[in-house]
């Protein structure tokens, strides 16, 4: 599927969000699903585009496990592009000429929002494992507080891939009055035991690292080897058998050293690189808390999802990718089916891709077409005709 | 598929191999593919059934990554059943009333055959990482020396699943004159980058364990947490998404403790148990050496497999399992196709199973039918009619 973008659009705005800066908003207390109260809470967020006079052109983007508030544009300090930069900007899927886009770092994260590496006011030291258990519902509660702060009553759409898709679902289920539509990409309403198992391997690798010290490693050496192993497992599950074959095959590393257990194959070098660079940018305790939140998540809260959605009046776009074996298409089909059973106007699309789970970040052409069309339709208040997609 | 076994057979022999004992054979030197010489070499092995007068009823069983020589019967000392006990015995797939079955622990292993935990005569201490790199070819060379010792010139069949299937292929390629047939189950002629990647995660987990100490941990605390993580990754890849769903679902553990990062779900408890019990029975350095041997293995030695098989005059049975995503059916199809291209009489069977890679140990009914029929046919010297299977 190719996307035609008019030259005038490209020339007019260069398809760039430009420089961005992460801002923060702090509020006093957040009551968590567990009953515990977290205080204070800071939310890191970015916005792109302009809020219209009706304050009804807001799209909330929700990031995946290792993402952050910086979804688009170039970070003012580092120049780094946002994690969904290919999808957010003038003329892009999330068109900043039409929509006011908000993205915030999740509760429990380590990119500006309060998480286990934040200072616990009770001790003046980082929380570590004193940080309370958090849930996908709590992440959404924090986002809702940010929307209150921005004086946004209702979202045109909540969109996200992977864990971001869980948050989009959670908005539907927990705050049906505040969301007009949800875009759930490459996600699940609840984790399968296989998904839990892969996460548990990562957690065990982190907790096996002697530098982890029951979570009290701040100010000392990081549990980097454990976190790197966790990330390596993750990266295997984000790719597909075929995309690994295409990218690496069985090629040896050029700078392979004649020692037995270093990285001999390119794929090993890639995993080492991804694992090690992750250690520099992510907090191991956040990894523990966020993966547990994903594993515990059940959009239906033990009921069939369709029941949990029965009071919802919203539109839904559910997207899966054929080669995604971490979040297999059947899980997206279950979401779409539940939406339809609950009477929601839901569209399910299965995109042909070889990229595996990473496709939600890489298959931007087809995603752009689907999302632009869906948002246009939602903002115009008309139903999506599936034949048009 | 159900297997009819006559009552008389069951009554006569009770379908039992009975008590078994692992024996050893030691020889002076083994030249490895790397050019290095290993000396001395001990091979641990078991045999079941009787060698016939023509010495031509020998079936060699090759075990997978974590297996050993104890394929069948009850170990005399511990009473433990063999790893393929359901397949080996009177009236079973590998019928001990017809065949003389041999199974030996692989070179590099830790169950009686020389490996990194063996004493290095040069230092009188365990080899650790001074153990030379070994290959699947070296494992087969050691097995060939055992056959010489047993005065067995030619094998009726070499059979194995997973890494055992690689050894079966290697017998075909490297010693075509000594093997009448090969049974390669749930295996690959060479690892894909995804298979290498999963192994590398396990190796990194082991080497990240501070008790590993560059392989010099013998006599001290074991790198148990790292090895357990490696085994946990392995177990996920041995099962299927569906078999995990059936076995665990999202059930919580009954003895779940109210602490954040212990095992909450049954699937987590299962992985912990499997990981921890593995530490008691397997050597971490053997895990490193054997997984590297698998990753490096290329039955074609860089050439297409069909070329490597061009001088081979043998029969082949290649079996894959539909839900096996670690050794996907396409890899078995490639083996079968290469055999046929090389003019071998090869049969390919894809067994419908939900067990994933573990199916080669669990789908014994269908395997029994396929293997018994194949071995009957090979021993009678006639071609297998695929329609009969």
Interface residues (C-beta under 8 A of the other chain):
Chain A: X129 X133 X190 X191 X192 X193 X194 X196 X197 X198 X200 X201 X203 X204 X205 X207 X208 X209 X210 X225 X226 X228 X229 X232 X233 X235 X236 X239 X241 X244 X245 X247 X248 X249 X250 X260 X261 X263 X264 X265 X266 X267 X268 X271 X272 X275 X288 X289 X292 X295 X296 X298 X325 X328
Chain B: X129 X133 X190 X191 X192 X193 X194 X196 X197 X198 X200 X201 X203 X204 X205 X207 X208 X209 X210 X225 X226 X228 X229 X232 X233 X235 X236 X239 X241 X244 X245 X247 X248 X249 X250 X260 X261 X263 X264 X265 X266 X267 X268 X271 X272 X275 X288 X289 X292 X295 X296 X298 X325 X328
